[in-house]
């Protein structure tokens, strides 16, 4: 199956989305030199725009596309609040750090519109938490954000 992160998210405001995109771009620009991010298929450029954030690790370390949107696309797996169930299998590839960091950023800026879960536990998220803090200057704790 593979190491996976799970999330449900609803629509967030334009202002919150703009902050999420800006923070994820800043994180992308400050990734460690051994982590390469590409477009959805492991080639090309990642997307950070007014509608979505979408990326994968760069080949050969690509695994599964990460995508999150301001207005989530319905997929038939919505809960009673119409929040669709999403996931991203990273198989612990290097881009997992960036996936975790972007999820932490989203949850911090728009906590009421996201539920977060993972195959990992708090220890597995420490590097992403430290990365977010070092680059963006704020704390974002998986242990506090995870929905059990």
TAQUIKA-V545208 format. One record per backbone hydrogen bond with DSSP energy under -0.5 kcal/mol. NH is the residue of the N-H (numbers start at 1). CO is the residue of the C=O. Records with the same first field share a line. If there is no record, write none. Layout:
NH = CO  CO
//
This chain:
5 = 88
6 = 117
7 = 86
8 = 115
9 = 84
10 = 113
12 = 70
17 = 13
18 = 14
19 = 15
20 = 16
21 = 17
22 = 18
23 = 19
24 = 20
25 = 21
26 = 22
27 = 23
28 = 24
29 = 25
30 = 26  27
31 = 28
35 = 32
36 = 34
38 = 56
39 = 43
42 = 39
47 = 54
49 = 52
53 = 68
54 = 47
55 = 66
56 = 38
58 = 36
59 = 42
61 = 58
64 = 89
66 = 55
68 = 53
70 = 51
72 = 70
79 = 83
82 = 79
84 = 9  82
85 = 77
86 = 7
88 = 5
90 = 3  88
91 = 3
93 = 90
96 = 93
97 = 94
99 = 95
100 = 96
101 = 97
102 = 98
103 = 99
104 = 100
105 = 101
106 = 102
107 = 103
108 = 104
109 = 105
110 = 106
113 = 110
114 = 111
115 = 8
117 = 6
119 = 4
124 = 121
125 = 121  122
126 = 123
129 = 125
130 = 126
131 = 127
132 = 128
133 = 129
134 = 130
135 = 131
136 = 132
137 = 132  133
138 = 132
142 = 140
145 = 141
146 = 142
147 = 116
148 = 146
//
